[in-house]
C-alpha cells in the first residue's frame, strides 16, 4: 500500500496539473492596446553632418602634465605624475627621438644615454653637420627624482673628463625631451587632425 501511495500519488498530481482548462488557452477575449497612427511632422536625419566632423578641443587633457623651467645653464623638466609613469614617458620620448639608451636602472630611476646635441632628432644635411658641430657625442645620465611638485628629470655628463671638445649638452637634452613629450606624446592627437583635413 505504501509503495502504491509513493508512486501513484505523484503520478496523479502530474496528471491533474497537465490538464488546464480551456479558458487559459483562449486569448481572443483579451483587450488589445489601441493602434495609434505615427505621424512625422518633420524628418530628422539619423546622423547630423556636424556629428561626423572631429571635435576640436582647446587643450589636451594631459596638457598640464609637463612643465619646463628653462634657464640657460640648467633647465628643469617636471613631470606631474607618478614615478613609474614618468619613467615610461622618458623612455618613450628617448625612443621617439632616436637617442640610444646604454643602460637603465628602474629601481634608482636612472638612465644612461649616448647623445649628440648637434644632430639629435633634427634633420640636417652634410653641410650642416660639418659647419655646426659645437658639441661632441657623449654619454649622459638622466635622473628622475620625486618631490612635492612631481618628478624632476635632470641630465648630466656621465664622464665629464672624457668630453673631447665643445660644451656640456645636458640642457639641450632636457629641452629635447620636453619638446618630444609635448609634440609627440601630449599633443599628438591635435597635431594629426590638421593633416587629415
Buried (B, 14 or more C-beta within 10 A) or exposed (E): EEEEEEEEEEEEEEEEEEEEEEEEEEEEEEEEEEEEEEEEEEEEEEEEEEEEEEEEEEEBEBEEBBBBEEEEEBBBBBBEBEBEEBBBBBBBBBEBBEBEBEEBEEEEBBBBBEBBBBBBBEEEEEEEEEEEBEBBBBBBBBBBEBEEEBBBBBBEBBEEEEBEEBEBBBBBBBBBBBBBBBBBBBBEEBEEEEEEE
